[in-house]
Amino acid sequence: MSIHEGAKWVLKNRETFEKILRTYKGVLSNFTVVPQVEEWNGSKQVVVTVISQDLKEKFPQALRATSELAKQLNGNVVVELFSL
């Protein structure tokens, strides 16, 4: 896993990253987004982890937002939710 490559991905895909931020800004009050590039069977995939303390209380809304976001994102981007 490479966070450095994730940062380069953000610079190249700013619109997509901002779409992810906007999606969760309306649902979660405090969250962190960590983009990483992972390699699976020779192909690279972007994994964006959304980390939040209020995810437990807002999980249904966050799951709906993730589902809607997945319809808009390229298949090479996976969004994971992580609760603290």
DSSP file with accessible surface (Angstrom, degrees, kcal/mol):
  #  RESIDUE AA STRUCTURE BP1 BP2  ACC     N-H-->O    O-->H-N    N-H-->O    O-->H-N    TCO  KAPPA ALPHA  PHI   PSI    X-CA   Y-CA   Z-CA
    1    1 A M              0   0  164      0, 0.0     2,-0.5     0, 0.0    37,-0.2   0.000 360.0 360.0 360.0 139.5    0.0    0.0    0.0
    2    2 A S  B  >  +A   37   0A  28     35,-1.5    35,-1.8     1,-0.1     4,-1.2  -0.936 360.0 178.4-132.3 111.5    1.3    3.4   -0.9
    3    3 A I  H  > S+     0   0  101     -2,-0.5     4,-2.4    33,-0.2     5,-0.2   0.845  89.5  60.5 -73.1 -33.0   -0.1    6.6    0.7
    4    4 A H  H  > S+     0   0  132      1,-0.2     4,-1.9     2,-0.2    -1,-0.2   0.941 106.3  45.2 -59.5 -46.2    2.5    8.5   -1.4
    5    5 A E  H  > S+     0   0   63      1,-0.2     4,-2.3     2,-0.2    -1,-0.2   0.852 109.4  57.6 -65.3 -32.1    1.0    7.2   -4.6
    6    6 A G  H  X S+     0   0    0     -4,-1.2     4,-2.2    29,-0.2    -2,-0.2   0.902 104.6  50.7 -63.3 -39.1   -2.4    8.0   -3.1
    7    7 A A  H  X S+     0   0   50     -4,-2.4     4,-1.9     2,-0.2    -2,-0.2   0.911 109.8  49.5 -65.5 -40.9   -1.4   11.6   -2.8
    8    8 A K  H  X S+     0   0  101     -4,-1.9     4,-1.9     1,-0.2    -2,-0.2   0.903 108.5  54.2 -64.1 -37.0   -0.2   11.7   -6.4
    9    9 A W  H  X S+     0   0   33     -4,-2.3     4,-2.1     1,-0.2    -2,-0.2   0.916 105.4  53.3 -61.7 -42.6   -3.6   10.2   -7.4
   10   10 A V  H  < S+     0   0   17     -4,-2.2     7,-0.2     1,-0.2    -1,-0.2   0.923 107.6  50.9 -59.2 -43.6   -5.4   13.1   -5.5
   11   11 A L  H >< S+     0   0  132     -4,-1.9     3,-0.6     1,-0.2    -1,-0.2   0.895 115.9  41.1 -62.4 -38.2   -3.4   15.7   -7.5
   12   12 A K  H 3< S+     0   0  173     -4,-1.9    -1,-0.2     1,-0.2    -2,-0.2   0.743 124.5  37.2 -79.3 -25.3   -4.3   14.0  -10.8
   13   13 A N  T 3X  +     0   0   57     -4,-2.1     4,-2.4    -5,-0.2     3,-0.2  -0.299  68.8 145.6-124.8  48.1   -7.9   13.3   -9.8
   14   14 A R  H <> S+     0   0  137     -3,-0.6     4,-2.9     1,-0.2     5,-0.2   0.870  71.4  53.9 -57.1 -41.9   -8.8   16.4   -7.8
   15   15 A E  H  > S+     0   0  163      1,-0.2     4,-2.0     2,-0.2    -1,-0.2   0.921 110.3  46.8 -61.0 -44.3  -12.5   16.5   -9.0
   16   16 A T  H  > S+     0   0   38     -3,-0.2     4,-2.0     2,-0.2    -1,-0.2   0.927 113.2  48.9 -63.7 -44.0  -13.0   12.9   -8.0
   17   17 A F  H  X S+     0   0   31     -4,-2.4     4,-2.4     1,-0.2    -2,-0.2   0.925 110.9  49.8 -63.7 -42.1  -11.4   13.5   -4.6
   18   18 A E  H  X S+     0   0   75     -4,-2.9     4,-2.7     1,-0.2    -1,-0.2   0.869 107.1  55.4 -65.6 -33.7  -13.5   16.6   -4.0
   19   19 A K  H  X S+     0   0   62     -4,-2.0     4,-2.2    -5,-0.2    -1,-0.2   0.914 108.1  49.1 -63.0 -40.9  -16.6   14.7   -4.9
   20   20 A I  H  X S+     0   0    0     -4,-2.0     4,-1.8     2,-0.2     5,-0.2   0.944 111.7  48.5 -63.5 -46.1  -15.7   12.1   -2.2
   21   21 A L  H  X S+     0   0   50     -4,-2.4     4,-2.1     1,-0.2    -2,-0.2   0.929 111.8  48.9 -60.2 -46.0  -15.2   14.9    0.4
   22   22 A R  H  X S+     0   0  150     -4,-2.7     4,-1.2     1,-0.2    -1,-0.2   0.884 106.7  57.7 -61.4 -39.0  -18.5   16.6   -0.5
   23   23 A T  H  < S+     0   0   34     -4,-2.2     3,-0.2     1,-0.2    -1,-0.2   0.932 115.3  34.0 -59.0 -46.2  -20.3   13.3   -0.2
   24   24 A Y  H >X S+     0   0    0     -4,-1.8     4,-3.1     1,-0.2     3,-1.1   0.733 103.9  72.2 -86.9 -19.5  -19.3   12.7    3.4
   25   25 A K  H 3< S+     0   0  149     -4,-2.1    -1,-0.2     1,-0.3    -2,-0.2   0.864  99.6  49.7 -61.3 -33.6  -19.2   16.4    4.5
   26   26 A G  T 3< S+     0   0   73     -4,-1.2    -1,-0.3    -3,-0.2    -2,-0.2   0.613 122.0  32.3 -79.1 -11.4  -23.0   16.3    4.3
   27   27 A V  T <4 S+     0   0   29     -3,-1.1     2,-0.4     1,-0.2    -2,-0.2   0.796 113.9  48.3-112.7 -47.4  -23.2   13.1    6.4
   28   28 A L     <  -     0   0    4     -4,-3.1    -1,-0.2     1,-0.1     3,-0.2  -0.811  58.7-154.3-105.6 139.9  -20.3   13.0    8.9
   29   29 A S  S    S+     0   0   96     -2,-0.4     2,-0.4     1,-0.3    -1,-0.1   0.828  86.1  19.8 -81.8 -30.2  -19.4   15.9   11.2
   30   30 A N  S    S+     0   0  100      2,-0.0    23,-0.7     0, 0.0    24,-0.5  -0.948  79.2 144.9-143.5 117.4  -15.7   14.9   11.6
   31   31 A F  E     - B   0  52A  40     -2,-0.4     2,-0.4    -3,-0.2    21,-0.2  -0.982  33.5-143.0-151.9 160.0  -13.8   12.6    9.3
   32   32 A T  E     - B   0  51A  82     19,-2.7    19,-3.2    -2,-0.3     2,-0.5  -0.973  13.6-150.9-123.8 141.1  -10.5   11.9    7.7
   33   33 A V  E     - B   0  50A  23     -2,-0.4    17,-0.2    17,-0.2    15,-0.0  -0.962  10.4-172.8-116.5 124.6  -10.0   10.7    4.1
   34   34 A V  E     - B   0  49A  34     15,-2.8    15,-2.7    -2,-0.5     2,-0.4  -0.936   6.3-162.1-120.2 106.8   -6.9    8.6    3.3
   35   35 A P  E     + B   0  48A  15      0, 0.0     2,-0.3     0, 0.0   -29,-0.2  -0.725  15.8 172.9 -87.6 137.0   -6.3    7.7   -0.3
   36   36 A Q  E     - B   0  47A  28     11,-2.2    11,-2.9    -2,-0.4     2,-0.5  -0.971  28.4-134.4-137.7 154.5   -3.9    4.8   -1.1
   37   37 A V  E     -AB   2  46A  16    -35,-1.8   -35,-1.5    -2,-0.3     2,-0.3  -0.957  27.3-174.8-110.9 123.6   -2.9    2.9   -4.2
   38   38 A E  E     - B   0  45A  26      7,-3.2     7,-3.0    -2,-0.5     2,-0.5  -0.882  18.7-135.2-117.1 152.4   -2.9   -0.8   -3.8
   39   39 A E  E     - B   0  44A 128     -2,-0.3     2,-0.5     5,-0.2     5,-0.2  -0.917  20.8-179.1-111.0 126.7   -1.7   -3.5   -6.2
   40   40 A W  E >  S- B   0  43A 137      3,-3.2     3,-2.3    -2,-0.5    -2,-0.0  -0.983  72.1 -23.6-125.7 117.9   -3.9   -6.6   -6.8
   41   41 A N  T 3  S-     0   0  173     -2,-0.5    -1,-0.1     1,-0.3     3,-0.1   0.873 127.7 -48.2  49.7  42.4   -2.7   -9.2   -9.2
   42   42 A G  T 3  S+     0   0   64      1,-0.2     2,-0.4     0, 0.0    -1,-0.3   0.368 119.7 101.4  85.2  -7.1   -0.6   -6.8  -11.1
   43   43 A S  E <   -B   40   0A  74     -3,-2.3    -3,-3.2     2,-0.0     2,-0.3  -0.893  67.4-127.4-113.2 146.2   -3.2   -4.0  -11.5
   44   44 A K  E     -B   39   0A 114     -2,-0.4     2,-0.4    -5,-0.2    -5,-0.2  -0.672  24.0-175.0 -92.0 143.9   -3.4   -0.9   -9.3
   45   45 A Q  E     -B   38   0A  57     -7,-3.0    -7,-3.2    -2,-0.3     2,-0.5  -0.996  22.7-129.0-137.5 140.4   -6.5    0.1   -7.5
   46   46 A V  E     -Bc  37  77A  11     30,-2.6    32,-2.8    -2,-0.4     2,-0.5  -0.787  21.7-168.0 -90.5 127.3   -7.2    3.3   -5.5
   47   47 A V  E     -Bc  36  78A   3    -11,-2.9   -11,-2.2    -2,-0.5     2,-0.6  -0.978   1.6-165.6-117.4 119.0   -8.6    2.6   -2.0
   48   48 A V  E     -Bc  35  79A   0     30,-3.4    32,-2.7    -2,-0.5     2,-0.5  -0.931   6.6-159.2-107.2 116.1  -10.0    5.7   -0.2
   49   49 A T  E     -Bc  34  80A  15    -15,-2.7   -15,-2.8    -2,-0.6     2,-0.6  -0.862   2.4-157.4 -99.2 126.5  -10.6    5.1    3.5
   50   50 A V  E     -Bc  33  81A   1     30,-3.2    32,-2.9    -2,-0.5     2,-0.5  -0.925  12.4-167.7-103.2 116.1  -13.0    7.4    5.3
   51   51 A I  E     +Bc  32  82A  37    -19,-3.2   -19,-2.7    -2,-0.6     2,-0.3  -0.917  15.3 160.5-109.9 128.7  -12.3    7.4    9.0
   52   52 A S  E     -Bc  31  83A   2     30,-2.1    32,-1.7    -2,-0.5     3,-0.4  -1.000  41.2-148.0-150.2 147.5  -14.8    8.9   11.4
   53   53 A Q  S    S+     0   0  126    -23,-0.7     3,-0.5    -2,-0.3     4,-0.2   0.776 103.6  49.9 -81.2 -29.4  -15.7    8.9   15.1
   54   54 A D  S  > S+     0   0   17    -24,-0.5     4,-1.7     1,-0.2    -1,-0.2   0.258  78.0 104.1 -96.2  18.1  -19.4    9.5   14.5
   55   55 A L  H  > S+     0   0    6     -3,-0.4     4,-0.6     1,-0.2    -1,-0.2   0.875  73.3  60.4 -65.7 -35.0  -19.7    6.7   11.9
   56   56 A K  H >4 S+     0   0  151     -3,-0.5     3,-0.6     1,-0.2    -1,-0.2   0.922 111.4  38.7 -58.9 -45.2  -21.4    4.4   14.4
   57   57 A E  H 34 S+     0   0  133      1,-0.2    -1,-0.2    -4,-0.2    -2,-0.2   0.809 125.9  37.6 -73.9 -31.0  -24.3    6.8   14.8
   58   58 A K  H 3X S+     0   0   67     -4,-1.7     4,-2.6     1,-0.2     5,-0.2   0.154  79.0 118.7-107.5  17.6  -24.4    7.8   11.2
   59   59 A F  H <X S+     0   0   91     -3,-0.6     4,-3.0    -4,-0.6     5,-0.3   0.905  73.4  51.0 -57.6 -46.6  -23.7    4.4    9.5
   60   60 A P  H  > S+     0   0   70      0, 0.0     4,-2.2     0, 0.0    -1,-0.2   0.933 114.5  44.6 -58.0 -42.1  -26.9    4.0    7.6
   61   61 A Q  H  > S+     0   0   78      2,-0.2     4,-2.5     1,-0.2    -2,-0.2   0.907 114.5  49.0 -67.0 -41.5  -26.6    7.5    6.1
   62   62 A A  H  X S+     0   0    0     -4,-2.6     4,-2.5     2,-0.2    -1,-0.2   0.891 110.4  51.1 -66.0 -37.9  -22.8    6.9    5.3
   63   63 A L  H  X S+     0   0   87     -4,-3.0     4,-2.4    -5,-0.2    -2,-0.2   0.923 110.8  48.0 -65.9 -42.1  -23.6    3.6    3.7
   64   64 A R  H  X S+     0   0  159     -4,-2.2     4,-2.4    -5,-0.3    -2,-0.2   0.921 112.3  49.7 -62.2 -43.3  -26.3    5.2    1.5
   65   65 A A  H  X S+     0   0   15     -4,-2.5     4,-2.6     1,-0.2    -2,-0.2   0.912 110.7  49.9 -62.8 -40.4  -23.8    8.0    0.6
   66   66 A T  H  X S+     0   0   22     -4,-2.5     4,-2.6     2,-0.2    -1,-0.2   0.907 109.7  51.1 -65.0 -40.7  -21.2    5.4   -0.3
   67   67 A S  H  X S+     0   0   67     -4,-2.4     4,-1.2     2,-0.2    -2,-0.2   0.929 112.7  45.2 -62.4 -45.0  -23.6    3.5   -2.5
   68   68 A E  H  X S+     0   0   98     -4,-2.4     4,-0.7     1,-0.2     3,-0.3   0.905 113.1  51.3 -64.8 -40.5  -24.6    6.7   -4.4
   69   69 A L  H >X S+     0   0    1     -4,-2.6     4,-1.6     1,-0.2     3,-1.2   0.901 102.9  59.1 -64.3 -40.6  -20.9    7.6   -4.7
   70   70 A A  H 3< S+     0   0   67     -4,-2.6    -1,-0.2     1,-0.3    -2,-0.2   0.843 100.0  57.3 -59.7 -33.2  -20.0    4.2   -6.1
   71   71 A K  H 3< S+     0   0  147     -4,-1.2    -1,-0.3    -3,-0.3    -2,-0.2   0.792 112.5  41.5 -66.8 -26.2  -22.4    4.7   -8.9
   72   72 A Q  H << S+     0   0  105     -3,-1.2    -2,-0.2    -4,-0.7    -1,-0.2   0.674 101.2  84.4 -95.1 -20.5  -20.5    7.9   -9.9
   73   73 A L  S  < S-     0   0   20     -4,-1.6     2,-0.0     1,-0.1   -57,-0.0  -0.514  85.8 -99.7 -88.8 156.3  -16.9    6.8   -9.4
   74   74 A N    >   -     0   0  106     -2,-0.2     3,-2.1     1,-0.1    -1,-0.1  -0.342  37.4-113.3 -63.0 146.9  -14.7    4.9  -11.8
   75   75 A G  T 3  S+     0   0   63      1,-0.3    -1,-0.1    -4,-0.1    -2,-0.0   0.635 112.6  70.3 -61.5 -12.4  -14.5    1.2  -11.0
   76   76 A N  T 3  S+     0   0   97    -31,-0.1   -30,-2.6     2,-0.0     2,-0.5   0.461  86.1  79.0 -84.4  -0.1  -10.8    1.6  -10.1
   77   77 A V  E <   -c   46   0A  19     -3,-2.1     2,-0.4   -32,-0.2   -30,-0.2  -0.942  59.0-173.2-114.9 125.1  -11.8    3.5   -6.9
   78   78 A V  E     -c   47   0A  53    -32,-2.8   -30,-3.4    -2,-0.5     2,-0.5  -0.947  10.7-151.7-114.9 135.6  -13.0    1.7   -3.8
   79   79 A V  E     -c   48   0A  27     -2,-0.4     2,-0.4   -32,-0.2   -30,-0.2  -0.940  11.6-169.9-110.6 126.9  -14.3    3.5   -0.7
   80   80 A E  E     -c   49   0A  90    -32,-2.7   -30,-3.2    -2,-0.5     2,-0.4  -0.911  12.7-143.6-112.3 142.9  -13.9    1.9    2.7
   81   81 A L  E     -c   50   0A  43     -2,-0.4     2,-0.4   -32,-0.2   -30,-0.2  -0.891  18.5-176.5-106.2 135.5  -15.6    3.2    5.9
   82   82 A F  E     -c   51   0A 114    -32,-2.9   -30,-2.1    -2,-0.4     2,-0.4  -0.991  10.7-152.9-135.6 126.7  -13.7    2.9    9.2
   83   83 A S  E      c   52   0A  36     -2,-0.4   -30,-0.2   -32,-0.2   -32,-0.1  -0.789 360.0 360.0-101.3 139.9  -15.0    3.8   12.6
   84   84 A L              0   0  117    -32,-1.7   -28,-0.2    -2,-0.4   -29,-0.1  -0.664 360.0 360.0 -91.8 360.0  -12.8    4.9   15.5
